[in-house]
Amino acid sequence: MQYLYISYPEHDRDFAHRLVDDLQAAGYVVFVDAVTPVGTMAWAAETRHAIRGAGAVLMILDPARGRRVGMRHEGVLAGRRHKPTYVLLRSAGDLPRYLSRATVLDFSGDYESALQQLLEALPAPAHLLNAPAPMPRPLRRPPRRQGARLRNRLWWVAGIGLALGLCLLAGIALGLIPV
């Protein structure tokens, strides 16, 4: 099962929740991160996990009021994961470069007609519900440098040899070892 991931600025909270209600009424499962503070490590991890499992990403953008913290993180991640991305524009303005491939829908005017355009552009709810969830990425160990293990052993052997040699010389110098 996949869902719609919605990203929105705090000042568009009411609009975002109205959209969530309408999308749920149309049969979509919707993910909205309303708990974790934006920009924290927990938020970044939760966002990565949520976008990985999303069937599409909706980004509410209001260029006239500036960019929201974290918007770039979500947009870049959606692009890397090849997720269909829809930008819902609340005012006129330029899009950031990382959203250049997104489908842009104008929500600055009539809400009902813009919602209808969005519903036509989105994958069908049944398609998202029946789509398999993405496989979790296996944990990978960082690649080891070639020869690092051998180099470490050589340093240990050289250090132990040097320590034994110094002990031998000190024993001879102190007369503990006869020559």
Steps between C-alpha positions, in 0.01 A plus 500: 500500500623845410366841601518867414765699689404864557756770576372842602620820669363573846306806382301275259398252770125558457525465122707181534250339737209595273687334214568191715129470581405530131763246390390254766138547389618410147647173634868588544715412800691814600815550711547838666781561748335719758693395810876510450663847497632584152877497461581256783680169455180312585311699236764424234491127574121491507483696174740262324299201616165658406608612151654158434157342559295765320333445164505875426619818669286815522684819588298808593711798399437871553788685325367842605549411869844339464628149533442270793782334689532143378321548168821447303575179694159358412511609136850366436419171673181456294703563184768249598234239571328576166172573675231683301508850646217753483553863598185675617571871450322733740639817335692598189878470505800306384548135586827378652722309256455170685128509413550560128362155407195525726144536377384849595137571588369850577312509831505880529151536351195275513568212738237259365619513137865470607412201719326337204815552287709345777273196530525447123880527507558268799525122466171328584449418870460131417837505321673642809321265738596193295856612430761309698682690769860570406755254630703633792859570417744252653750647741839530338837513664719777369754365252839424648806653350712253309788375710392678819494180704848395380638848564359496857660161569835620369487802732423275797783260415744790453391657831537175692838433336620850592382458861679161530818646350497789748447258789794288378729804474395625844570154647849495346572856612395429856699177511192281540578312179864381470666555166 
